[in-house]
Amino acid sequence: MTGVDYGVVLFHTTSMALKAEKVLKAGGLAVRLIPTPRQFSSDCGFALRLAWADRERAEELLAEGGVETAGLHQL
């Protein structure tokens, strides 16, 4: 069975989640804004889902864009 492994980026605020979505899409990554999964605690109700293989590039783009995250976790 083959498939894509996903991860989620968590945030402290909704505004950071929206900013991160904009930064990552501008950087060419396929991301999707989703409700924060129940297994993860977060101050914000939104998370970004991305391909786990893109996590290092996502971290670089978020750092360059000044986006503060509350964590990055594999699903």
URNORKA-V22474 format. One record per pair of residues at least 12 apart in sequence whose C-alpha atoms are under 8 Angstrom apart, sorted by the first residue. I is the first residue (numbers start at 0). J is the second residue. If there is no record, write none. Layout:
BEGIN
I/J  I/J
END
This chain:
BEGIN
3/50  3/51  4/50  4/51  4/52  4/73  4/74  5/48  5/49  5/50  5/51  5/52  5/73  5/74  6/48  6/49  6/50  6/51  6/54  6/71  6/72  6/73  6/74  7/46  7/47  7/48  7/49  7/71  7/72  7/73  7/74  8/46  8/47  8/48  8/68  8/69  8/70  8/71  8/72  9/35  9/41  9/43  9/45  9/46  9/47  9/68  9/69  9/70  9/71  10/41  10/42  10/43  10/45  10/46  10/67  10/68  10/69  10/70  11/41  11/42  11/43  11/67  11/68  11/69  12/42  12/43  13/43  13/44  13/45  15/66  15/67  15/68  16/32  16/45  16/46  16/47  18/66  19/61  19/64  19/66  20/32  20/47  22/60  22/61  22/64  23/57  23/60  23/61  26/60  28/49  28/53  28/57  29/49  29/50  30/47  30/48  30/49  30/50  31/47  31/48  31/49  32/45  32/46  32/47  32/48  33/45  33/46  33/47  33/48  34/46  41/69  51/73
END
